[in-house]
Amino acid sequence: MSQEEPIDVAIPLLASLDFEETLAFYNKIGFRTAGFFPDLYAIVRRDRMELHFWACKEQHIAENTSCYLRISDVDGLHAEYAALDLSPGRMDELADQPWGMREFHVWDPHGNLLRIGQIIEED
């Protein structure tokens, strides 16, 4: 690959303290399991979003890890998630941010932060 070729995709790699719990949570929020290698690695997908998970034993790593998911209908996804009981994860309210994004946050059961947002369209 030459240096002029663009990178096609970046995929977040998050910590999982328990793959069974990780996969159950992400399946609940609309991701499907796309790959699972017990005690090693897991992959989930939803539409064009893909997240990878590695086996981790230290919760402080997950609690200090995050990724940003830019989507086209943040209000719709927030409403979908609000209708779910995300326990043991949690979610906050939608907010327009000064950096031009309308976003909300979801924490998975291990503390990984998903920042989910949409570009605010200017009138």
C-alpha positions in Angstrom: 0.0 0.0 0.0 1.4 3.4 -1.0 1.2 6.3 1.4 -1.2 8.1 -1.0 -3.9 5.4 -0.5 -6.6 6.4 2.0 -7.3 4.3 5.0 -10.7 2.7 4.4 -12.0 2.2 7.9 -10.9 2.6 11.6 -12.4 0.1 14.0 -12.5 0.7 17.8 -10.9 -1.9 20.0 -12.5 -2.0 23.4 -11.8 -4.1 26.6 -14.1 -6.9 27.6 -13.9 -8.2 31.2 -16.5 -11.0 30.3 -17.3 -11.8 26.7 -20.7 -13.3 27.5 -21.8 -10.1 29.2 -20.2 -8.0 26.5 -22.0 -9.8 23.7 -25.3 -9.9 25.5 -25.2 -6.1 26.1 -24.2 -5.2 22.5 -26.8 -7.7 21.0 -29.4 -5.9 23.2 -28.5 -2.5 21.7 -28.8 -3.8 18.1 -25.3 -5.1 17.3 -25.0 -8.7 16.0 -22.2 -11.0 16.9 -19.9 -11.2 13.8 -17.1 -13.1 15.3 -16.3 -14.8 18.6 -13.1 -16.5 19.7 -13.7 -17.6 23.4 -11.4 -16.0 25.9 -9.6 -14.0 23.2 -11.6 -11.7 20.9 -15.1 -10.7 19.8 -16.5 -8.7 17.0 -20.0 -7.0 16.8 -21.6 -5.1 13.9 -24.6 -2.8 13.5 -25.2 -1.4 10.0 -21.8 0.0 9.0 -20.5 0.2 12.6 -18.1 -2.5 13.8 -16.6 -2.8 17.3 -13.9 -5.3 18.4 -13.2 -6.5 21.9 -10.2 -8.0 23.5 -10.0 -10.1 26.7 -9.0 -7.9 29.6 -8.8 -8.6 33.3 -8.4 -5.0 34.6 -11.6 -2.9 34.9 -9.8 0.4 35.0 -8.7 -0.1 31.4 -12.3 -0.4 30.2 -13.4 2.5 32.4 -10.8 4.7 30.6 -11.6 3.6 27.1 -14.1 5.2 24.6 -15.0 5.5 21.0 -17.1 7.8 18.9 -19.9 6.5 16.7 -21.1 9.1 14.2 -24.5 8.2 12.9 -27.2 9.8 10.7 -30.2 9.6 13.1 -29.0 10.3 16.7 -32.5 11.2 17.9 -33.9 7.9 16.6 -31.1 5.8 18.1 -31.5 7.6 21.5 -35.2 6.9 21.5 -34.6 3.2 20.6 -32.1 2.9 23.5 -34.3 4.8 25.9 -37.0 2.2 25.4 -34.5 -0.5 26.5 -33.5 -1.4 30.0 -29.7 -0.9 29.5 -28.8 -2.3 32.9 -26.1 -3.1 33.8 -24.9 -0.4 31.3 -26.2 3.2 31.4 -27.1 6.1 29.1 -27.4 9.9 29.4 -29.6 12.4 27.6 -29.1 13.9 24.2 -27.3 17.3 24.1 -26.1 19.7 21.4 -22.4 20.2 21.9 -20.4 23.4 21.1 -18.2 21.3 18.7 -21.2 21.0 16.4 -22.5 17.5 17.3 -25.8 16.4 18.8 -24.8 13.4 21.0 -25.4 11.1 23.9 -23.3 8.6 25.7 -23.7 4.9 26.5 -21.5 3.1 29.0 -21.3 -0.7 28.6 -21.3 -3.0 31.6 -17.5 -2.8 31.9 -17.3 1.0 31.6 -16.3 1.4 28.0 -17.8 4.8 26.8 -19.6 5.0 23.5 -20.1 8.6 22.4 -22.8 8.6 19.8 -23.5 11.7 17.7 -24.6 13.4 14.6 -23.4 16.6 12.9 -25.7 19.4 13.7 -27.0 20.8 10.4 -26.8 24.6 10.1 -29.8 26.3 8.8 
